[in-house]
Amino acid sequence: MIVAANLKTNLTRKQTKEYIETLDDFVKTNHINQESFVFPATSSLDSYDTDVTIGAQNAYPVQNGAFTGEIGVEHLDEFGLKTILIGHSERRHILGETQDVILQKFNYFKELGYTIVYCVGEPLEKREAGVAEMMDYINAQYRGIDTSYERLIIAYEPVWAIGTGLTPTNEDIIAIHRELKKKSPAPLLYGGSVKVNNAKEIMALQNVDGVLVGSAALKVEDFCQMVTFAQELENK
Ligand SMILES: O=C[C@H](O)COP(=O)(O)O
């Protein structure tokens, strides 16, 4: 089971350091053998001494260069980071990243052997338009992606569930994850209003290989509880 925290534009460097130290201590003290990922804000990236996998929320597909406001591989190498989020709905729908740009990033970081958490998910209007339209939309997000890449992790995050407190029904999660598993053997995470009070139930569903958590992960003790749930499910 994979439990991932996307801290988005939250926590300072100091707070992130304390967060990761607390999580690392919890994982070690409780002999947790599940995979925990933390994606800090770019300003908080560093060489952390931890068993937790630290990943970048974003990077430009270059070693370095004239790309104002961006970081490149040079800046990730400095901290020994080899994990990255690509295609997150906020980068698609708020920051306007196109499938072409996302695919360029995917191929670039795949060539470098990065672990890629690749995000897909439909907006509400596509969900409401019915399964066929919803799947057409999601299928387009897989365009060009090497779904057999051995260091690929997929995160299904319905856009309308992100940050809203809304989640699909368990039956809907099971149905969409069944379909997405036909597209790639990669571990398949669910994301979108995962909280302490629903995380274990969601992680127990068929074809759910973990969760990608945003706002509910900002309190490290809550994220530690979700990691514990993952361990409990694995121990069953
Ligand atoms: O990357 C995380 C997802 O965007 C989910 O965010 P959320 O847990 O705040 O809904």
Ligand as a Chemical Component Dictionary entry (heavy atoms), coordinates in Angstrom:
data_LIG
# 
_chem_comp.id                   LIG 
_chem_comp.type                 NON-POLYMER 
_chem_comp.pdbx_formal_charge   0 
_chem_comp.three_letter_code    LIG 
# 
loop_
_chem_comp_atom.comp_id 
_chem_comp_atom.atom_id 
_chem_comp_atom.alt_atom_id 
_chem_comp_atom.type_symbol 
_chem_comp_atom.charge 
_chem_comp_atom.model_Cartn_x 
_chem_comp_atom.model_Cartn_y 
_chem_comp_atom.model_Cartn_z 
_chem_comp_atom.pdbx_ordinal 
LIG O1 O1 O 0 -3.002 15.594 -4.376 1  
LIG C1 C1 C 0 -3.963 15.486 -3.603 2  
LIG C2 C2 C 0 -5.321 15.667 -4.133 3  
LIG O2 O2 O 0 -5.373 16.848 -4.855 4  
LIG C3 C3 C 0 -6.412 15.556 -3.085 5  
LIG O3 O3 O 0 -6.502 16.728 -2.326 6  
LIG P1 P1 P 0 -7.541 16.722 -1.084 7  
LIG O4 O4 O 0 -7.179 15.515 -0.246 8  
LIG O5 O5 O 0 -7.329 18.031 -0.385 9  
LIG O6 O6 O 0 -8.932 16.576 -1.669 10 
# 
loop_
_chem_comp_bond.comp_id 
_chem_comp_bond.atom_id_1 
_chem_comp_bond.atom_id_2 
_chem_comp_bond.value_order 
_chem_comp_bond.pdbx_ordinal 
LIG O1 C1 DOUB 1 
LIG C1 C2 SING 2 
LIG C2 O2 SING 3 
LIG C2 C3 SING 4 
LIG C3 O3 SING 5 
LIG O3 P1 SING 6 
LIG P1 O4 DOUB 7 
LIG P1 O5 SING 8 
LIG P1 O6 SING 9 
# 
